[in-house]
Amino acid sequence: MNIDHIQENIKSGYFTAIQNESEAGRITYFLQEDTKLVIDHTEVSNAYGGRGLGKKLVFAVADYARANGLKIFPQCTFAKAVFDKTPEIKDVLF
């Protein structure tokens, strides 16, 4: 499975997980105040549910935030739950 980052414009984008040439999941974000990345939606296809794919997408965003000096505000309830349960990514929490 590949996770790719697609930047739609300077203020928004998404990460998508591709399996067998189809989209298995997506997490979307927008930038606020140039240093805050807001995760607004996480979605995983029913065929890939329960395999930790959503968590992998949140981790991909956390890695991106670290590399770019950003802090994350998880507006999406799924992303917030991952941050609440995962201490190793709290360093990028806004």
C-alpha positions in Angstrom: 0.0 0.0 0.0 1.3 3.4 -0.9 0.4 6.7 0.8 0.7 9.7 -1.4 0.5 13.4 -0.5 -1.5 15.6 -2.9 -1.3 19.3 -2.4 -4.4 20.9 -4.0 -3.2 24.4 -3.4 -1.0 26.3 -1.0 -3.6 26.1 1.8 -5.1 22.6 1.5 -4.4 19.0 0.4 -4.8 15.4 1.3 -3.1 12.1 1.8 -4.4 9.1 0.0 -3.7 5.4 0.5 -3.7 3.4 -2.7 -4.0 -0.4 -2.9 -4.3 -2.3 -6.1 -4.6 0.9 -8.1 -7.7 2.1 -6.1 -8.1 4.5 -3.3 -8.4 2.7 0.0 -8.5 5.8 2.2 -8.0 9.5 2.4 -7.3 12.2 5.0 -7.9 15.9 4.1 -6.5 19.0 5.7 -6.2 22.8 5.3 -3.6 25.2 6.7 -4.6 27.9 9.1 -2.3 30.8 10.2 0.6 29.3 8.2 1.7 27.0 11.1 -1.5 25.1 12.0 -2.6 22.1 9.9 -6.3 21.3 10.5 -7.3 17.7 9.8 -10.9 17.9 8.8 -11.8 14.5 7.4 -10.6 10.9 7.5 -12.2 8.2 5.4 -11.4 4.5 4.8 -13.2 2.3 2.3 -15.3 -0.4 3.9 -13.2 -3.0 2.2 -10.1 -1.8 4.1 -11.8 -1.1 7.5 -10.3 -2.5 10.7 -6.8 -2.7 9.3 -5.3 0.4 10.9 -5.3 2.3 7.6 -6.8 5.4 9.2 -4.1 5.5 11.8 -1.4 5.1 9.1 -2.9 8.2 7.4 -2.8 10.2 10.6 0.8 9.2 11.1 1.6 10.3 7.5 0.2 13.7 8.3 2.1 13.8 11.6 5.4 13.1 9.7 4.5 15.8 7.1 3.9 18.3 10.0 7.2 17.5 11.6 9.1 17.9 8.4 7.5 21.2 7.7 7.4 22.8 11.2 3.6 22.6 11.5 1.3 21.8 14.4 -1.9 19.7 13.9 -5.4 20.5 15.1 -7.4 17.3 14.7 -10.9 18.7 13.9 -11.9 15.3 12.6 -13.2 13.0 15.4 -11.3 10.0 14.1 -8.0 11.9 14.0 -8.6 13.4 17.4 -9.1 9.9 18.8 -5.8 8.7 17.3 -4.0 11.7 18.9 -5.7 11.0 22.3 -4.5 7.3 22.2 -1.0 7.8 20.7 1.7 9.6 22.7 4.3 9.3 20.0 2.6 11.9 17.8 1.6 14.4 20.4 4.7 16.4 19.7 2.9 17.9 16.6 -0.4 18.4 18.4 -1.6 22.1 18.4 
